[in-house]
Amino acid sequence: MSDDAPPQNTAPTLLQRLRDVFTDSIADTEELVRVLRKAQRNKVLDSDALSIIEGALQVADMQVRDIMVPRSQVVTVKASATPQEILPVVIEAQHSRFPVIGDSLDEVLGILLAKDLLPLALDRDLRRFDIKDVMLPATYVPESKRLNVLLKEFRENRNHMAIVIDEYGDLAGVCTIEDVLEQIVGDIADEHDVEDEVFIRPVEGSNHVVKALTPLDEFNSHFGSDFATDDFDTIGGVVLSQFGRIPQRDESIRIGSLLFKVLSADNRQIRLLHVSAAPAADDSADDE
């Protein structure tokens, strides 16, 4: 071989690095996440791509009840309301979609798009306005529907809001396409999110769904806890410190009198927590 021969390029290609990462057989989602995190450490994936992949995997296991806006926080408009009654509600809430109800909150007749009220600005005879002429049909989903299935239905039907019903057919809450997408890509902030942020949402019984970014003083005030605000700003920081690592979905930890279960997390942070009263400690082991 001639000494003048060009040196061979021994650097592994992206395809080779991917093949090396995925040589092990993958038995379940947890194993897949570990492999993907290994790929991120080996610079095959960047952190943002890994977060999105993990979010997509978690959405397949989450249910609508985990992220819906609960009944008590749903802003509605009545089908019998006049434009003079509807406009202040729309302006104050600053949402893009509103469930239209009949005589009660459980009688959802359709969905009103805020943009469909714009022609009223040019119509001097508001008496001709009938909300039934502009509202869209409502889509109903059970609390137990998987988020990945709901997202597929949103895309296929071109809907952006679903009415969530409980086992009795009553209104349990609402869920939007943005709520689902935020579980994949993280919070989609807009100019109104700071004021309208809801960090703690009650669910069945005394349980709550809590955003990891909930300010610690707000968390303490709501749950009567006394987590020190000197070391951490958010409840997610407290939980992360107790785990000593980034936990995976469905992992639980007891901190004081509260039980924290991870509903959503990626390779960088905890996103969503389920918080409930911790069961009484079992002292039987101490008696043996």
N, C-alpha and C positions, 0 to 999 in steps of 0.2 A: 504494500500500500504506500502510495506517495505521501511524503511528509507535507506536501502542499494541499492535501485533501481538506476541504472545509470541515470544521468540527461539527459533530452531530448534535442536534438540539435535543437535550435529555430532559428538558422541563416538561412535566406532565400537562397534557391538554385538559381542558375543562371536562371533556367526555371521559377521559381516563380518571380524573378525580371523582367524578360522579359514580363511575363504576366501582372505584375503590370504596366509596362510602356505602354503597348499597350492596356490597357483597354478602352481608349477613341476611338471613331470612327474617322477614318481618311478620310477627304473629298477630299483633294487635295495634291499636292506635297509639298506645303508650310507647311501644317499641319504635313505631314510626317517628314519633316526636323526638325520642332520644337520638335516632339516626339523623334526623333533620338538624338537631342541635349540634351534633357532631359535624355535620356538613357546614354549619355556620362557623364553628370554631376553626374548621379547615379552610375557611374563606371561599367555600363553594357557593354559599348563599350569604347575602348581606342580612343585617338585623331586621330591616324593614320587611324584606321578603319573607323571612322566617315568621315574623309576627303575623303577617297576613295569612300564611299557610296555617299556623296554629289557630288563628281565629276562625278560619273556615272549618277546620276539624272540630272545634268546640261547638260551632253553630249546629252541627249535625246531631249533637247530643243534648242541646238545650231546648227548652220548651217555651212557648209564648208566655206562660205565666212568670217566667224568670225575668222578663224585660218589659212587660206591658206597662202602660200608664194605668194605674188602678182606677176603679170606678169613681172614687172620691175626688180624683184630680182631673177627670175628663171634663172639658169645656164643650158644652152643647148649645144649640140654638133650637127654639121651638118652631115647629112647622107653622103655627098660627101667628108667629111674631111678625110685626111690621118691619120695614126697613129701618125705621127710626129706633126700633128696639134691637135689631140685629147688629147694626153697624158699631155701636159702642162696645158690644161684646167682642166683635172681630178685631177692633182697633186695640182694645186692652190686652187681649190674649196674644195677638200677633202671630197666630198660627196660620197655616195655609189651608187646613181642612178642619171641618167641624161636623160631628154627627148631628143629624136633624132628628129630633124626637117628637113624639106625639104627646099624649097626656101624661106619660111618665118616662122616667129615665130608661126603663126597660123596653120601651117601644121606639126602637130606632128605625126611622123610615128611609133614611138615605144619608148621603154625604154632601155637604156644601163646600165648594171650592171658593176661597176668599176672592180669587180673581174674577169669579163670575158676578161679583157685586160691582165691579168697576163701571159697567154701563149705567148704573144708577147715578153716577156723577154727571151724566149728560141728560138724564131723563127727569124732567121737572114734574111729571105726574107719577109720583111714587105709588099711587093707589093701584096702578096696573101691575105692580110687581107681585108675583106669586112664587114662593120659594120652591114649590113642587115643579115649576117649569125648568129650574136650573139644577136641582140636586141630582146627584148620581146614585145609582143603586148601591146599597151597602153590602159588603162582603162579611160574612160571619165565620168565625173560626173558634174551635174549642180551646180552652186554656192549655190542653195537653199537646197541641200540634207542635211538631218539631220545627225549629226555625229554618232549617234548610229547605223543608217542604214549603213553608210559607213564602220564603224568598223566591222559590221557583214559581209559585202561584202569582206572586206580585209581578214577576217578569212576564209570565204568559198572559195574564189578564190585564196588564198595564194599570193595576191598582197601586195606590200608595198608602192606603189605610185599611185596616181590618178591624171589625168590631169583635171583641173577644167576649164569648158567653160562657157562663158556668154550666154545671150539670143540669140546672133547672131551666136553662134558656134565658136567664137574666143577664144583664150587662155586667161583665166583670172588669172590663177596661178596654183600651184600644192599643193597637200596635201598628207602627208605621214602617215603611221600608227603610227609613233612616235608622230606626231603632235596631233593626236587624244588621244593617251594614256597619253600624258602629261596633258591633260585636266582632266584626272581621278586621276592620281597619282602624279601630279606635274612635274616640269622640270626634264627631264632625261638628266643629264649633261654628256658630254664626254670631251676628252682632247682638242677639237677644239671649244667648244661652246663659250668660253670667247671671242675669236677673231671674231667669226662669228655671235655674238649675234645681233639680230635686235630687238630693243625695240619698235620702232614706225613704223607702217605700214599704208600708206594712203589707204583709201577705196573710196567709191563713193563720188563725190563732194569734199567738204572740210573736210570730216569726217576722223577720224583716229582710228585704233585699237592700243591700247597702253598697254604694259605690266606694271603691277603695280610696278615691280622692276626697272622701268626706272629711272636712276639717275636724280635727280632733276635739275641739271645744264644742262643736255642734253635736258630735257623736256622744260625748260625755253628757251633754245636756239632755239628749233624747233618752239615753239608756240609764242614766244615773250612775255612770261609771266614773272612775277617777284616774284615767290614763294621763300620765304626765305630759304636758305640752312643751316641756323644755327640750325633750329629745326628738320628738316627731311632730310633724304638722298635720298628718292625715292618719286615719285608722289603718290604711294600707301599710304605712310605715311600721306601725306597731305589730301587725300580723306578720309582715315580712321579717321583722327582727326576731320574732318568736320562732319562726320556722328556721331561720338561719340560712335560707336559700330561697329561690323562686319556686313556690309550690306548683303542683299541677292541678288541673280541674278535679273536683270531688275530694281533694285532701281536706282534712279537718284538723282543727287544733282548739284546745280549750285554753282560754285566757281568763283567769278569775272566774266569775260566775257566768261567762258567756261562751258559747260554742260557735266558732267561725268555720264555715265551709266554703271553699273556693268554688265559685260558679264559673269564673272566667279569668284566665291569666295567660300571658304569653311568655316568651323567653326573657323579657325585661321587667315586667311589672305585673302585679295583681290588678285586675280590673273590677271584678264584681264579687261580692261576698254575700252569703246567706248567714244571718245572725239569729241565734235563738238562745234561750236559757239553757245553760249546761245542765245535764242530769246530775243528780246528787252523787257525790263520790262514793264508790264502793269500798267500804272499810273491811270487807271480809278478808282481804289478803293480809291485813294487819293483825287479824285475830288468829291466823293460823300459826 
